Amino acid sequence: MLLGTFLEGETVLILGGLAAHRGYLALPWVLVAAFVGTLSGTQTIFHFGRWRGAALLDRRPVLRARVARAQRLMQRHQSGLVLGYRFLFGMRTVLPVLWGMGKLPAGRFLALDLAGAAIWTAVIGSLGWAVGSVAQTLVGKVQRYEFLLFGLIAVAGTGIWLVRMLRARRAART
């Protein structure tokens, strides 16, 4: 869980919440591991931006204007973005690097990132738990009607096969 949220995030945490709902894991420990993993990952990326960001831009000067524009926008909406960027698909890696390269103090980023990580962990972990609840409800209903569903699927599959076979025979005649 910790390594998964360090590297990726949402999918791992949703699966962790689902596993907790099913009783394979304890939800509090899933949330703790996810919180530590996501916070460690973003702090590492932020400090990488601080350490190597300028060198990255030196190798790709075409990006310099785009990065400067992005940093101006990020400066304007700093607190809200740091609290919520984890919810923006594809931004979890990019924004901390840019903040590390910019003027955002490391202590301020840490404080906001702690709060953002806690919010993200609670929301996505709860979503995983809810997915587990819905899946359990659906599986329970499916088990009650599984023979009927299997029969319907078999009939539909046979019907589709027959239609395709008849069309193929007609096409072969013409």
N, CA, C and O of each residue as an XYZ file, in Angstrom:
696
protein
N       0.835     -1.182      0.000
C       0.000      0.000      0.000
C       0.883      1.249      0.000
O       0.670      2.169     -0.790
N       1.865      1.271      0.884
C       2.725      2.439      1.001
C       3.470      2.688     -0.306
O       3.485      3.813     -0.806
N       4.081      1.659     -0.856
C       4.821      1.809     -2.105
C       3.879      2.160     -3.257
O       4.219      2.983     -4.108
N       2.718      1.551     -3.286
C       1.751      1.829     -4.349
C       1.294      3.272     -4.356
O       1.176      3.872     -5.425
N       1.032      3.848     -3.190
C       0.593      5.244     -3.150
C       1.771      6.195     -3.308
O       1.581      7.350     -3.688
N       2.971      5.737     -3.026
C       4.172      6.539     -3.292
C       4.311      6.738     -4.795
O       4.642      7.829     -5.260
N       4.053      5.662     -5.558
C       4.247      5.696     -7.001
C       3.017      6.152     -7.776
O       3.139      6.946     -8.708
N       1.843      5.667     -7.410
C       0.654      5.923     -8.232
C      -0.416      6.601     -7.408
O      -0.504      7.829     -7.410
N      -1.213      5.857     -6.721
C      -2.163      6.493     -5.845
C      -3.564      5.954     -5.854
O      -3.874      5.001     -5.139
N      -4.427      6.561     -6.667
C      -5.865      6.317     -6.586
C      -6.225      4.843     -6.690
O      -6.943      4.317     -5.840
N      -5.739      4.182     -7.710
C      -6.098      2.791     -7.933
C      -5.693      1.932     -6.744
O      -6.470      1.096     -6.282
N      -4.497      2.135     -6.257
C      -3.995      1.352     -5.131
C      -4.838      1.599     -3.885
O      -5.183      0.656     -3.174
N      -5.169      2.853     -3.616
C      -5.949      3.167     -2.427
C      -7.386      2.669     -2.547
O      -7.949      2.184     -1.566
N      -7.987      2.780     -3.722
C      -9.343      2.247     -3.898
C      -9.332      0.738     -3.677
O     -10.216      0.199     -3.012
N      -8.337      0.059     -4.232
C      -8.228     -1.386     -4.011
C      -7.982     -1.705     -2.531
O      -8.500     -2.693     -2.010
N      -7.198     -0.873     -1.868
C      -6.972     -1.056     -0.431
C      -8.250     -0.885      0.365
O      -8.520     -1.664      1.279
N      -9.045      0.131      0.030
C     -10.336      0.334      0.693
C     -11.281     -0.820      0.436
O     -12.007     -1.249      1.334
N     -11.275     -1.321     -0.781
C     -12.089     -2.486     -1.134
C     -11.655     -3.707     -0.332
O     -12.491     -4.435      0.203
N     -10.342     -3.931     -0.251
C      -9.819     -5.065      0.525
C     -10.153     -4.912      2.005
O     -10.417     -5.903      2.686
N     -10.143     -3.690      2.503
C     -10.508     -3.455      3.905
C     -11.987     -3.765      4.127
O     -12.353     -4.356      5.143
N     -12.823     -3.374      3.193
C     -14.246     -3.663      3.320
C     -14.501     -5.164      3.329
O     -15.373     -5.648      4.052
N     -13.749     -5.890      2.535
C     -13.906     -7.340      2.464
C     -13.262     -8.049      3.654
O     -13.410     -9.262      3.806
N     -12.545     -7.299      4.504
C     -11.958     -7.882      5.702
C     -10.536     -8.392      5.538
O      -9.992     -8.999      6.461
N      -9.925     -8.160      4.385
C      -8.553     -8.623      4.161
C      -7.516     -7.702      4.792
O      -6.424     -8.144      5.148
N      -7.851     -6.441      4.930
C      -6.966     -5.451      5.528
C      -7.759     -4.624      6.532
O      -8.989     -4.597      6.488
N      -7.059     -3.958      7.427
C      -7.709     -3.065      8.393
C      -7.707     -1.651      7.802
O      -6.651     -1.119      7.460
N      -8.883     -1.051      7.686
C      -9.002      0.260      7.057
C      -8.095      1.319      7.687
O      -7.471      2.079      6.947
N      -7.993      1.405      9.008
C      -7.099      2.439      9.561
C      -5.655      2.295      9.071
O      -4.988      3.295      8.804
N      -5.175      1.063      8.954
C      -3.802      0.856      8.494
C      -3.661      1.109      7.001
O      -2.609      1.552      6.541
N      -4.708      0.833      6.247
C      -4.710      1.164      4.819
C      -4.563      2.676      4.667
O      -3.763      3.146      3.858
N      -5.331      3.433      5.442
C      -5.292      4.894      5.357
C      -3.953      5.452      5.819
O      -3.429      6.383      5.208
N      -3.392      4.894      6.889
C      -2.085      5.355      7.376
C      -1.012      5.102      6.317
O      -0.209      5.984      6.012
N      -1.007      3.888      5.759
C      -0.003      3.557      4.738
C      -0.164      4.443      3.509
O       0.827      4.908      2.946
N      -1.397      4.679      3.094
C      -1.642      5.532      1.930
C      -1.205      6.969      2.200
O      -0.606      7.609      1.336
N      -1.499      7.475      3.387
C      -1.105      8.833      3.752
C       0.416      8.980      3.724
O       0.947      9.921      3.134
N       1.108      8.044      4.366
C       2.574      8.098      4.402
C       3.146      7.948      2.994
O       4.090      8.649      2.629
N       2.580      7.041      2.206
C       3.070      6.817      0.848
C       2.898      8.032     -0.041
O       3.839      8.444     -0.719
N       1.701      8.615     -0.046
C       1.464      9.765     -0.922
C       2.266     10.979     -0.475
O       2.801     11.712     -1.307
N       2.351     11.192      0.819
C       3.120     12.334      1.322
C       4.610     12.157      1.009
O       5.269     13.104      0.581
N       5.133     10.970      1.216
C       6.544     10.705      0.911
C       6.833     10.917     -0.568
O       7.854     11.496     -0.939
N       5.920     10.442     -1.405
C       6.113     10.589     -2.845
C       6.133     12.043     -3.277
O       7.018     12.456     -4.027
N       5.170     12.818     -2.813
C       5.108     14.210     -3.262
C       6.235     15.056     -2.670
O       6.726     15.979     -3.321
N       6.638     14.750     -1.461
C       7.766     15.474     -0.879
C       9.067     15.158     -1.625
O       9.900     16.037     -1.842
N       9.222     13.899     -2.009
C      10.397     13.504     -2.794
C      10.411     14.241     -4.122
O      11.450     14.753     -4.540
N       9.268     14.298     -4.785
C       9.175     14.967     -6.086
C       9.429     16.466     -5.939
O      10.123     17.060     -6.764
N       8.874     17.079     -4.897
C       9.095     18.510     -4.635
C      10.592     18.797     -4.480
O      11.127     19.719     -5.096
N      11.254     17.992     -3.650
C      12.679     18.239     -3.394
C      13.544     17.884     -4.598
O      14.617     18.459     -4.780
N      13.087     16.943     -5.422
C      13.779     16.685     -6.682
C      13.711     17.931     -7.567
O      14.703     18.306     -8.192
N      12.544     18.567     -7.618
C      12.400     19.806     -8.383
C      13.325     20.895     -7.866
O      13.901     21.649     -8.651
N      13.470     20.981     -6.554
C      14.374     21.959     -5.938
C      15.824     21.668     -6.328
O      16.607     22.572     -6.620
N      16.149     20.373     -6.323
C      17.535     19.939     -6.526
C      17.924     19.929     -8.002
O      19.006     20.404     -8.346
N      17.071     19.399     -8.886
C      17.443     19.199    -10.283
C      16.559     19.934    -11.292
O      16.772     19.814    -12.499
N      15.577     20.686    -10.814
C      14.637     21.338    -11.730
C      15.296     22.276    -12.714
O      14.972     22.257    -13.901
N      16.215     23.097    -12.240
C      16.895     24.046    -13.128
C      17.693     23.305    -14.197
O      17.714     23.723    -15.354
N      18.342     22.223    -13.822
C      19.116     21.430    -14.788
C      18.191     20.823    -15.846
O      18.556     20.737    -17.019
N      16.995     20.402    -15.427
C      16.034     19.862    -16.389
C      15.633     20.920    -17.407
O      15.534     20.636    -18.601
N      15.402     22.135    -16.932
C      15.030     23.226    -17.846
C      16.179     23.622    -18.755
O      15.959     24.012    -19.902
N      17.402     23.527    -18.254
C      18.553     23.860    -19.088
C      18.658     22.909    -20.281
O      19.106     23.307    -21.356
N      18.248     21.667    -20.092
C      18.289     20.679    -21.170
C      17.110     20.825    -22.132
O      17.167     20.347    -23.265
N      16.046     21.483    -21.681
C      14.851     21.680    -22.523
C      14.398     23.135    -22.448
O      13.375     23.442    -21.836
N      15.158     24.023    -23.069
C      14.831     25.452    -22.987
C      13.469     25.809    -23.580
O      12.904     26.849    -23.240
N      12.943     24.974    -24.450
C      11.628     25.221    -25.041
C      10.558     25.276    -23.945
O       9.564     25.990    -24.077
N      10.765     24.527    -22.879
C       9.787     24.473    -21.791
C       9.858     25.662    -20.843
O       8.947     25.866    -20.041
N      10.914     26.440    -20.923
C      11.133     27.525    -19.952
C       9.942     28.495    -19.892
O       9.505     28.849    -18.797
N       9.420     28.923    -21.018
C       8.290     29.870    -21.035
C       7.034     29.223    -20.457
O       6.294     29.862    -19.709
N       6.792     27.966    -20.799
C       5.621     27.261    -20.268
C       5.711     27.091    -18.756
O       4.727     27.266    -18.037
N       6.898     26.749    -18.292
C       7.097     26.566    -16.852
C       6.901     27.891    -16.126
O       6.272     27.927    -15.068
N       7.423     28.963    -16.672
C       7.270     30.283    -16.038
C       5.792     30.664    -15.957
O       5.338     31.175    -14.933
N       5.045     30.419    -17.027
C       3.607     30.725    -17.031
C       2.871     29.869    -15.998
O       2.028     30.367    -15.251
N       3.197     28.589    -15.968
C       2.551     27.682    -15.007
C       2.865     28.104    -13.578
O       1.991     28.066    -12.711
N       4.102     28.505    -13.329
C       4.467     28.927    -11.973
C       3.731     30.200    -11.567
O       3.361     30.342    -10.401
N       3.508     31.131    -12.499
C       2.737     32.339    -12.171
C       1.300     31.969    -11.799
O       0.755     32.486    -10.824
N       0.694     31.077    -12.574
C      -0.670     30.621    -12.263
C      -0.706     29.895    -10.920
O      -1.619     30.095    -10.119
N       0.277     29.069    -10.690
C       0.308     28.309     -9.436
C       0.531     29.221     -8.240
O       0.004     28.961     -7.158
N       1.292     30.268     -8.416
C       1.528     31.213     -7.323
C       0.228     31.899     -6.927
O      -0.022     32.131     -5.744
N      -0.599     32.222     -7.919
C      -1.863     32.909     -7.677
C      -2.848     32.032     -6.892
O      -3.607     32.541     -6.067
N      -2.837     30.740     -7.140
C      -3.795     29.809     -6.523
C      -3.074     28.755     -5.678
O      -3.489     27.597     -5.618
N      -2.014     29.168     -5.044
C      -1.100     28.258     -4.359
C      -1.766     27.350     -3.332
O      -1.661     26.129     -3.446
N      -2.436     27.896     -2.353
C      -2.986     27.080     -1.265
C      -4.008     26.079     -1.782
O      -3.942     24.896     -1.446
N      -4.944     26.537     -2.588
C      -5.967     25.641     -3.113
C      -5.392     24.536     -3.976
O      -5.832     23.389     -3.906
N      -4.411     24.883     -4.786
C      -3.796     23.869     -5.645
C      -3.034     22.828     -4.840
O      -3.150     21.632     -5.109
N      -2.260     23.266     -3.860
C      -1.491     22.301     -3.069
C      -2.437     21.386     -2.292
O      -2.154     20.200     -2.123
N      -3.549     21.930     -1.825
C      -4.516     21.091     -1.107
C      -5.215     20.096     -2.027
O      -5.543     18.990     -1.598
N      -5.446     20.467     -3.278
C      -6.284     19.624     -4.119
C      -5.661     19.021     -5.361
O      -6.358     18.340     -6.114
N      -4.357     19.244     -5.613
C      -3.781     18.782     -6.875
C      -3.803     17.268     -7.036
O      -3.768     16.772     -8.162
N      -3.860     16.531     -5.943
C      -3.913     15.073     -6.045
C      -5.175     14.598     -6.769
O      -5.207     13.498     -7.319
N      -6.191     15.423     -6.764
C      -7.448     15.073     -7.418
C      -7.445     15.425     -8.912
O      -8.399     15.101     -9.620
N      -6.401     16.073     -9.391
C      -6.279     16.449    -10.800
C      -5.448     15.381    -11.512
O      -4.254     15.239    -11.250
N      -6.076     14.646    -12.398
C      -5.416     13.543    -13.073
C      -4.158     14.018    -13.803
O      -4.195     14.986    -14.562
N      -3.062     13.331    -13.565
C      -1.814     13.614    -14.256
C      -0.977     14.737    -13.653
O       0.099     15.039    -14.169
N      -1.440     15.357    -12.584
C      -0.730     16.495    -12.010
C       0.088     16.138    -10.766
O       0.845     16.967    -10.262
N      -0.060     14.933    -10.282
C       0.581     14.546     -9.028
C       2.102     14.599     -9.111
O       2.765     14.848     -8.104
N       2.651     14.375    -10.268
C       4.096     14.420    -10.441
C       4.566     15.784    -10.922
O       5.602     16.278    -10.478
N       3.822     16.386    -11.813
C       4.251     17.629    -12.461
C       4.261     18.808    -11.493
O       5.257     19.524    -11.391
N       3.165     19.007    -10.791
C       3.058     20.216     -9.957
C       4.082     20.263     -8.823
O       4.679     21.319     -8.616
N       4.320     19.180     -8.076
C       5.347     19.283     -7.040
C       6.743     19.613     -7.581
O       7.511     20.310     -6.919
N       7.073     19.121     -8.774
C       8.357     19.483     -9.381
C       8.396     20.979     -9.643
O       9.394     21.638     -9.351
N       7.303     21.522    -10.200
C       7.260     22.955    -10.498
C       7.303     23.792     -9.228
O       7.971     24.825     -9.184
N       6.590     23.346     -8.191
C       6.661     24.072     -6.919
C       8.066     24.024     -6.351
O       8.555     25.012     -5.802
N       8.716     22.873     -6.484
C      10.093     22.763     -6.010
C      11.030     23.695     -6.757
O      11.965     24.243     -6.173
N      10.780     23.877     -8.050
C      11.603     24.770     -8.866
C      11.295     26.238     -8.588
O      12.127     27.109     -8.844
N      10.110     26.512     -8.069
C       9.664     27.890     -7.888
C      10.005     28.460     -6.532
O      10.976     28.064     -5.888
N       9.178     29.404     -6.118
C       9.442     30.166     -4.902
C       8.666     29.667     -3.690
O       8.732     30.276     -2.623
N       7.941     28.579     -3.838
C       7.160     28.065     -2.723
C       8.107     27.519     -1.651
O       8.864     26.586     -1.920
N       8.075     28.087     -0.439
C       8.950     27.599      0.625
C       8.629     26.145      0.989
O       7.466     25.743      1.015
N       9.665     25.375      1.265
C       9.503     23.955      1.563
C       8.603     23.737      2.778
O       7.805     22.799      2.784
N       8.710     24.570      3.792
C       7.873     24.427      4.990
C       6.401     24.664      4.687
O       5.533     23.953      5.194
N       6.123     25.659      3.864
C       4.726     25.930      3.477
C       4.180     24.777      2.646
O       3.043     24.347      2.845
N       4.993     24.271      1.709
C       4.548     23.137      0.909
C       4.279     21.938      1.808
O       3.278     21.246      1.624
N       5.141     21.682      2.764
C       4.944     20.545      3.670
C       3.638     20.694      4.442
O       2.863     19.742      4.537
N       3.389     21.874      4.991
C       2.167     22.080      5.785
C       0.911     21.873      4.924
O      -0.015     21.171      5.329
N       0.889     22.479      3.755
C      -0.268     22.319      2.870
C      -0.374     20.892      2.340
O      -1.472     20.357      2.186
N       0.767     20.288      2.064
C       0.783     18.925      1.543
C       0.296     17.921      2.596
O      -0.361     16.937      2.255
N       0.612     18.163      3.856
C       0.091     17.306      4.934
C      -1.437     17.328      4.943
O      -2.086     16.285      5.023
N      -1.994     18.529      4.861
C      -3.455     18.657      4.862
C      -4.050     18.040      3.604
O      -5.045     17.320      3.678
N      -3.449     18.316      2.448
C      -3.941     17.761      1.189
C      -3.870     16.246      1.164
O      -4.788     15.590      0.672
N      -2.786     15.680      1.692
C      -2.640     14.224      1.735
C      -3.707     13.607      2.637
O      -4.255     12.550      2.325
N      -3.995     14.266      3.748
C      -5.024     13.753      4.658
C      -6.402     13.773      3.987
O      -7.158     12.806      4.088
N      -6.723     14.864      3.310
C      -8.013     14.972      2.609
C      -8.114     13.910      1.522
O      -9.114     13.197      1.432
N      -7.082     13.808      0.703
C      -7.076     12.839     -0.401
C      -7.218     11.416      0.124
O      -7.997     10.625     -0.409
N      -6.462     11.094      1.172
C      -6.504      9.744      1.735
C      -7.905      9.421      2.252
O      -8.425      8.333      2.006
N      -8.503     10.354      2.956
C      -9.846     10.113      3.499
C     -10.874      9.942      2.380
O     -11.706      9.037      2.436
N     -10.822     10.798      1.374
C     -11.819     10.745      0.293
C     -11.644      9.487     -0.552
O     -12.612      8.762     -0.778
N     -10.443      9.219     -1.016
C     -10.219      8.078     -1.913
C     -10.329      6.764     -1.142
O     -10.847      5.784     -1.678
N      -9.854      6.723      0.102
C     -10.010      5.519      0.920
C     -11.476      5.211      1.184
O     -11.887      4.051      1.148
N     -12.262      6.246      1.449
C     -13.708      6.062      1.644
C     -14.385      5.597      0.366
O     -15.310      4.785      0.403
N     -13.921      6.114     -0.765
C     -14.452      5.671     -2.055
C     -14.194      4.178     -2.252
O     -15.076      3.453     -2.712
N     -13.001      3.719     -1.911
C     -12.687      2.289     -2.004
C     -13.575      1.464     -1.102
O     -14.042      0.396     -1.497
N     -13.815      1.951      0.114
C     -14.705      1.261      1.047
C     -16.119      1.190      0.463
O     -16.775      0.151      0.536
N     -16.580      2.299     -0.115
C     -17.914      2.344     -0.714
C     -18.017      1.399     -1.909
O     -19.037      0.732     -2.090
N     -16.972      1.340     -2.718
C     -16.953      0.394     -3.843
C     -17.094     -1.026     -3.312
O     -17.802     -1.844     -3.900
N     -16.426     -1.319     -2.206
C     -16.556     -2.638     -1.586
C     -17.979     -2.913     -1.144
O     -18.486     -4.022     -1.311
N     -18.615     -1.914     -0.586
C     -19.996     -2.078     -0.129
C     -20.937     -2.333     -1.304
O     -21.778     -3.230     -1.248
N     -20.794     -1.546     -2.360
C     -21.629     -1.718     -3.545
C     -21.357     -3.082     -4.187
O     -22.289     -3.785     -4.580
N     -20.092     -3.447     -4.291
C     -19.745     -4.739     -4.891
C     -20.346     -5.885     -4.090
O     -20.853     -6.853     -4.657
N     -20.287     -5.770     -2.782
C     -20.858     -6.823     -1.938
C     -22.370     -6.928     -2.160
O     -22.914     -8.030     -2.239
N     -23.034     -5.800     -2.259
C     -24.482     -5.792     -2.514
C     -24.783     -6.413     -3.871
O     -25.685     -7.243     -3.993
N     -24.026     -6.010     -4.893
C     -24.254     -6.547     -6.233
C     -23.947     -8.039     -6.302
O     -24.691     -8.808     -6.910
N     -22.852     -8.437     -5.678
C     -22.485     -9.850     -5.700
C     -23.545    -10.667     -4.978
O     -23.891    -11.763     -5.418
N     -24.059    -10.146     -3.880
C     -25.126    -10.855     -3.168
C     -26.344    -11.039     -4.046
O     -26.943    -12.114     -4.062
N     -26.718     -9.997     -4.780
C     -27.873    -10.093     -5.677
C     -27.572    -11.009     -6.860
O     -28.438    -11.760     -7.309
N     -26.355    -10.942     -7.354
C     -25.974    -11.784     -8.478
C     -26.004    -13.251     -8.061
O     -26.454    -14.104     -8.826
N     -25.535    -13.546     -6.868
C     -25.543    -14.932     -6.409
C     -26.961    -15.483     -6.339
O     -27.175    -16.663     -6.617
N     -27.921    -14.662     -5.977
C     -29.305    -15.096     -5.878
C     -29.876    -15.456     -7.245
O     -30.705    -16.358     -7.362
N     -29.427    -14.744     -8.275
C     -29.969    -14.928     -9.613
C     -28.930    -15.486    -10.595
O     -29.096    -15.368    -11.809
N     -27.875    -16.085    -10.075
C     -26.791    -16.475    -10.962
C     -27.216    -17.507    -12.009
O     -26.749    -17.436    -13.146
N     -28.080    -18.456    -11.666
C     -28.503    -19.453    -12.663
C     -29.334    -18.793    -13.757
O     -29.183    -19.107    -14.937
N     -30.213    -17.877    -13.354
C     -31.012    -17.156    -14.344
C     -30.109    -16.314    -15.243
O     -30.264    -16.317    -16.465
N     -29.159    -15.588    -14.629
C     -28.234    -14.771    -15.411
C     -27.380    -15.633    -16.333
O     -27.159    -15.279    -17.491
N     -26.907    -16.751    -15.827
C     -26.104    -17.648    -16.661
C     -26.926    -18.124    -17.855
O     -26.428    -18.156    -18.980
N     -28.186    -18.494    -17.612
C     -29.067    -18.941    -18.687
C     -29.289    -17.854    -19.720
O     -29.227    -18.113    -20.922
N     -29.551    -16.614    -19.250
C     -29.755    -15.494    -20.174
C     -28.500    -15.221    -21.005
O     -28.582    -14.970    -22.207
N     -27.359    -15.271    -20.360
C     -26.096    -15.048    -21.082
C     -25.886    -16.156    -22.110
O     -25.474    -15.890    -23.239
N     -26.168    -17.397    -21.719
C     -26.010    -18.524    -22.650
C     -26.959    -18.385    -23.839
O     -26.555    -18.600    -24.982
N     -28.216    -18.027    -23.577
C     -29.190    -17.854    -24.661
C     -28.770    -16.705    -25.572
O     -28.814    -16.837    -26.795
N     -28.360    -15.570    -24.983
C     -27.932    -14.418    -25.780
C     -26.702    -14.772    -26.609
O     -26.626    -14.425    -27.787
N     -25.749    -15.455    -26.006
C     -24.541    -15.860    -26.737
C     -24.864    -16.797    -27.885
O     -24.317    -16.664    -28.980
N     -25.756    -17.748    -27.631
C     -26.170    -18.681    -28.686
C     -26.894    -17.939    -29.801
O     -26.675    -18.216    -30.980
N     -27.754    -16.999    -29.429
C     -28.473    -16.204    -30.430
C     -27.525    -15.404    -31.292
O     -27.677    -15.371    -32.513
N     -26.552    -14.761    -30.680
C     -25.572    -13.977    -31.438
C     -24.789    -14.887    -32.379
O     -24.538    -14.530    -33.530
N     -24.404    -16.064    -31.885
C     -23.669    -17.014    -32.712
C     -24.509    -17.456    -33.907
O     -24.005    -17.523    -35.029
N     -25.797    -17.762    -33.672
C     -26.678    -18.198    -34.761
C     -26.855    -17.099    -35.811
O     -26.790    -17.368    -37.011
N     -27.076    -15.868    -35.361
C     -27.243    -14.746    -36.290
C     -25.986    -14.584    -37.142
O     -26.087    -14.422    -38.359
N     -24.831    -14.624    -36.538
C     -23.574    -14.488    -37.289
C     -23.399    -15.635    -38.282
O     -22.960    -15.424    -39.413
N     -23.745    -16.854    -37.850
C     -23.606    -18.009    -38.721
C     -24.539    -17.878    -39.933
O     -24.135    -18.148    -41.064
N     -25.777    -17.466    -39.692
C     -26.733    -17.300    -40.790
C     -26.283    -16.195    -41.750
O     -26.402    -16.349    -42.965
N     -25.775    -15.096    -41.222
C     -25.272    -14.009    -42.072
C     -24.083    -14.473    -42.901
O     -23.956    -14.119    -44.073
N     -23.221    -15.259    -42.291
C     -22.059    -15.763    -43.022
C     -22.495    -16.691    -44.156
O     -21.913    -16.650    -45.240
N     -23.511    -17.527    -43.921
C     -24.000    -18.421    -44.970
C     -24.636    -17.631    -46.110
O     -24.425    -17.955    -47.279
N     -25.408    -16.604    -45.783
C     -26.022    -15.757    -46.813
C     -24.960    -15.055    -47.627
O     -25.066    -14.966    -48.850
N     -23.946    -14.562    -46.964
C     -22.876    -13.860    -47.657
C     -22.109    -14.826    -48.569
O     -21.653    -14.434    -49.643
N     -21.966    -16.089    -48.140
C     -21.258    -17.073    -48.951
C     -22.044    -17.432    -50.202
O     -21.446    -17.738    -51.234
N     -23.385    -17.402    -50.134
C     -24.240    -17.726    -51.294
C     -24.217    -16.631    -52.339
O     -24.362    -16.929    -53.525
N     -24.043    -15.392    -51.959
C     -24.110    -14.288    -52.921
C     -22.778    -13.948    -53.517
O     -22.685    -13.039    -54.342
